[in-house]
Amino acid sequence: MPELPEVEVICQGLLPHLMHRTIIDVRCSGKQLRTPVDCEELQRELNEKQIVNLTRRAKYLVLKTDNGATLVIHLGMTGNMGIFDAESATKKHDHVCWLLDNNTELRFNDTRRFGAVRLFTANNAAKEEKKFFSAIGPEPFSRACSVAYLMQRAAHRKQAIKSFIMDSHVVAGIGNIYANETLFHSRIHPERPASSLSSKEWKRLLTIMRKTLKHAIKCGGSTINDFVNASGEGGYFQMNFRIYGKAGEACSCCGLVISKKTIGGRASFFCEKCQPKLEGSSR
């Protein structure tokens, strides 16, 4: 599943191709995504409207047009978006295509159809967008995502720290890959109760989380399964993985065999020596 860095890379890749372009038409495959797509409503609301912004919120792309309408797009597990020549053949899993005024198309492709394209119409977009994102926590790069905030949310929580930082109600967009990498570099065992971390550990964790995400964005995201960026090129942050997907291999720091365990329903990778369960006993 594309995580925050991958979605940010797609956003940055698409933005220069979409800004100030006018949507001429919308075509749909007719196949249902995670939520139904009303193609006629998309046409009615977006045709002849100019794109004025494209941003990322958590793992969502948010596209706005000059009439006040908003599209909220989630890539699901296998979704991707790219710009193509309008005359080029569409692919089997291109489910929504927006024809632009320069004879290019923005295409949403999703093999497994777990993604979503949601429209907030001009008459209620601001209200609906606010409501839609109301339960999502602050962005990890924002000032609101502070050590004090994280400690306050973690107070008295016995939940594993890995599950805690992956909770979108706490922090927006931290997926499995980057939770594993962050905790390894922070020297924190993924099963440690969230409430057991000291302020010093929270400061280190937040600093490393931001550094890891920024580096992944710079690298173009991670090529895991079906992710490609808006230009059709894979990212290469996976070359920098220190722990994710390395069960059975030797830890790059101490040489101990890396362990794998399911935590909160997700595959977790960690080094028992470098990430001890007890506070204050890290290397």
N, C-alpha and C positions, 0 to 999 in steps of 0.2 A: 504494500500500500504506500503510495507517495506520502512522504512526511513533510513537515514544515519546509525544510530546505528545498525539496523537489518542487513543491508548489510555488515557493518564492522564485525559483529559477524559471519556471514556466511563466510566472507573472512578469518578471523582468524581460524575458525573451519576447513575449507577446506585445508588451506595452507600446514600443515604438511603431509596431505594425498596425495598431488599432486606434491610437489617439487621433481624434478628429476625422476618422473615417465614418462614412454613413452606411448604415445597414440597408441594403436594397431588398433583400428577401431572406426568408428563413425556410429551410427544408428539414424534414425529420424522417427517420426511417420507419416510424410507426411502431417500433418495438418499445416496450415499457422499460424504463430504467428503474432505479430504486423507488422513485416516485413518478407518477404519470407525467408525461410531457404534453401540454396542450399546444400543438403547433399553430393552430389558428389564432390562439391568444398571443403567442409570440409574434406572429406576423402582424396582427392588429396593433400591438403595442410598440413594436420595434421597427417596422418597415419605415424607411425614410427618416430615421432618427440617427443623430450623430453620437458616436461614442466619446464621452468626455473624461472617463477615468477607468482604470483597472487597478485594483489593489488586492492584497491578500489579508484575510483575517483567519487566524488559526490555520486549518488546512483547506479553507475555502477560497475561491477566486470570486471577487465582487466587481462586476462590470456595471457602469452607470451610463445612461444616455441623457441627451439634452432635454428630454421631456420629463425627466425625473424618475423614470423607470429604473429598476435594479435587477440584475441577474445574479443569483448566487449559485455557484457551480462547485460541486464536490466531485473529485476524481475517482472516489471509491477505491477499489483494489487495483484495477487495471486501466483506469482512465488516463487519457492524455489529450492535450489540445495543441494544435499547430496551425500555421498559415500555409495555404496551398493555392496554386493557380486554379482559378475557377473552372478552367477547361480540363483540368486533370481528372482522371477517374477517381471516384470515391472508393473507399475500402469497405469491406463487408460490415465492419463494426463502426462505421461513421454514423452516429445516431442523430446528431444535430449539426447543421451547417448554416452559417451566417454568411451570405453573399455581401461583399463590400463594394463600395463605389469605385475601387481601382481594379476590379476584376480579379480579386483574390477572395478566398473563403477561409473563415475561421471554422475549424472542424473539431467536433468533440467525438473522440473514438473511445469505445469502452467494450472490450471483449466480453467481460463477465456481466456487464450491465448493473453493477452495484453503485455506480455513480449517480449523480442527480443534477438536474438543471431546473432551478426554481426561479420563477418570475414574480417580482413584487411590482405591481402596476403603479403608474405615476401618481394616482390619487391616494395611495396609502403606503408607498415604498418606505418612507422614512420611519413610520410607525412599525411596519412589519419587519424591517431590517433590525431595528432596535430590539424588538421582541425576540426575533430569531436568534440573535447573538447574546441575549441577556444572561444566559446561564453559563456562558463560556468565560473562563478566567482571563486574566491579563496576558498580553503577549510577553514572551520571555525576555525580550529586549526593552520592554517598557519600564519606566520608573515605578509603576504600580507593582511590578513584580520584584519586590525588594526582599531582603533578608527578614526584615520585621514582618512583612506580609506572610511569607512562607512559614515562619515560626508560629505565627498566630494561627494559620490554617492547620498546621501540624500538631498543635497543642493537644495532648491527650489522645492522639490518634495512634492506634496500634497497627494500623495498616502498613504493609511493607513499603519502604521508601520508593521502590521502583514503581509500584502501582500508584502511589501518591503523586509522583511527578508526571505520570502518564494520564492522570485524571484531568480531562479538559475543563472541568469546573474549577480546578485549581490553577493550572497553567495551560495556555492554549498551544496546541500543536506538537507536544513532545511525544513522539511515537516510540516504538519498541527499539529501533536501531539506536537512536540517539540517547535514549534512557540507558541502555546497556553501556554505550561508550562513555557517557558522562559519569556514571557511577564507577566505572573502572578507573578512569583518570582521577576521580575524586577519592579513590581508595575506600569506598563505602560499599558494604555488602548489600545486595539488592533486597534482602529479607529484613534488614534492620528496620525496626518500627520507626515511622516518620517522626514521632515525638522524641526519639532518643538522640537525635542529632543536636550537637551543640551549635551555638551561633557561629563559631569558627568553621565548623563543618558546613553549615548552610552557606556561609560566604564563599567558601572554596567551591562547593557544588554549583552555586549560581554562576560564579565566574567561569568555571569550566564548561557548564552548559552553554552559555552564550558563546564562548570561544569555539566550542565544537560545532554549533549550528552555523556560526559565521564562516568557519573554515569549509564546512560542507557546501554552503551556498557559493563560496568562491570557487570550489571545485566543480560546481555544476550539478550538485545533488549526487545521489548514489544510484548506480544502476543495479536495481534489485528487481528481478522478474521483468515487468513490462515498462518500467519507467524510461522514457526518453524526454529530452527537453523540447522546447517549442521548435527548434531547428532540426529535430530528429537525431540529435547526437546524445549519446549516453554520458552521464557524469562519471567522475572517477574518484569520489571520496572513498569508495569501497577499498581502494588501494591503501587507505590509511586506517582501516579497521584494526583495532588492537584486541578486541574481545568478541565482537558480534560474529556469530557463525563459526567460531573457532574451537568448539568443544572437542576435547581429545588432543588438541595441539598444546605445545609448550607455551607457557606464559612468556611474553617477550621481556618481562621485567625480572622474574625470578626462576623461570624454568619449570615450575609446577604445572601439571596437566590442568587445563582449563575445564571447569565443570559446566554442566548444563542442567537446568531445572525449570519446570513450568511454574511461574509465579503469576497469579492473577490471570491465568489462562494464556499467558504469553511466554514464549521461549526466552529464557534468561541465561546469560553466559557470565561467568565470573571466576576469579581466582581466589581460592580459599585463603591463601597466604597474603596476597596484596590487598584483599578486601575482607578483613576479618569482621566477624559479627559483633565483636565487642568494641564499644567506643574507646578511642584512645590507644588502640593496639595496632594501628595501621603502620606500614613501613615508613 
